[in-house]
Structure formats: C-alpha cells, structure tokens
Amino acid sequence: MASPIFNAIGNGGNNPFAIVEQFINFANNFKGNPQQEVQKLLSSGQMTQQQLNALQGQATQFRQLLSKFPRPK
C-alpha cells in the first residue's frame, strides 16, 4: 500500500528531495495553530481519530526521513 504522503505529492514521491521541498513549502505557508486545526477537523467529523492516528504514524516516519538530511547552518 502506497503512503498517502507519497500519493499527495504525485511524481515527486520517488524523489526524497521533492518531498522535503514540498514540506518546506507547506510549513512556510501554513497559517494558524496546527493543534486547533486538527481539533476542528475531528470535531466536524471531517477526520476520524483513526485517520489522525495513521497520519501521526506517517509524520513520525517523515521526521525520521528528515533526520537523515543535514541541517542548514
């Protein structure tokens, strides 16, 4: 089963640098409080707890991927 992260970025899914670039783009453009946004999605029924749990697992994997890249000085 393909990762939704890779599916979301399309052809860049095979290129870890494209994944990192898209994540940086997302992080730079995100406005608001992430925890509040997640709570809104849960409260409205747009996202289930099971989906949140799955995404949190994927986020952990993504953090592990990012940890392999050197940090800019």
C-alpha positions as CSV (number, residue, x, y, z in Angstrom):
1,M,0.0,0.0,0.0
2,A,1.4,3.4,-1.0
3,S,1.8,6.1,1.6
4,P,-0.7,8.9,1.4
5,I,2.2,11.3,1.7
6,F,3.8,9.9,-1.5
7,N,0.4,9.9,-3.2
8,A,-0.2,13.5,-2.3
9,I,3.0,14.7,-3.9
10,G,2.5,12.7,-7.1
11,N,5.5,12.1,-9.3
12,G,7.8,13.6,-6.6
13,G,7.1,10.6,-4.4
14,N,10.2,8.8,-5.7
15,N,12.4,11.8,-5.0
16,P,13.1,12.4,-1.3
17,F,14.3,16.0,-2.1
18,A,10.9,16.8,-3.8
19,I,9.2,15.6,-0.6
20,V,11.3,17.8,1.6
21,E,10.8,20.8,-0.7
22,Q,7.1,20.4,-0.7
23,F,7.0,20.0,3.1
24,I,9.1,23.2,3.5
25,N,6.7,25.0,1.1
26,F,3.7,23.8,3.2
27,A,5.4,24.7,6.5
28,N,6.3,28.2,5.3
29,N,2.7,28.9,4.0
30,F,0.7,27.3,6.9
31,K,-1.1,29.9,9.0
32,G,-2.7,29.2,12.3
33,N,-2.4,26.8,15.2
34,P,-1.9,23.2,13.9
35,Q,-3.5,21.6,17.1
36,Q,-6.6,23.8,16.7
37,E,-6.9,22.9,13.0
38,V,-6.7,19.2,13.8
39,Q,-9.3,19.6,16.6
40,K,-11.6,21.4,14.2
41,L,-11.3,18.5,11.7
42,L,-12.0,16.0,14.5
43,S,-15.0,17.9,15.9
44,S,-16.5,18.5,12.5
45,G,-16.2,14.8,11.5
46,Q,-14.0,15.7,8.5
47,M,-11.3,13.4,10.1
48,T,-11.7,10.4,12.4
49,Q,-9.4,9.5,15.3
50,Q,-8.3,6.5,13.3
51,Q,-7.2,8.8,10.4
52,L,-5.4,11.1,12.9
53,N,-3.6,8.1,14.4
54,A,-2.5,7.0,10.9
55,L,-1.3,10.5,10.0
56,Q,0.7,10.7,13.2
57,G,2.4,7.5,12.4
58,Q,3.3,8.8,8.9
59,A,4.5,12.1,10.5
60,T,6.9,10.0,12.7
61,Q,8.2,8.3,9.5
62,F,8.6,11.6,7.8
63,R,10.6,13.0,10.8
64,Q,12.9,10.0,10.6
65,L,13.4,10.7,6.9
66,L,14.2,14.4,7.5
67,S,16.6,13.5,10.3
68,K,18.8,11.9,7.6
69,F,19.4,15.2,5.9
70,P,22.0,17.6,7.2
71,R,20.6,20.7,8.9
72,P,21.4,24.1,7.3
73,K,23.9,26.2,9.1
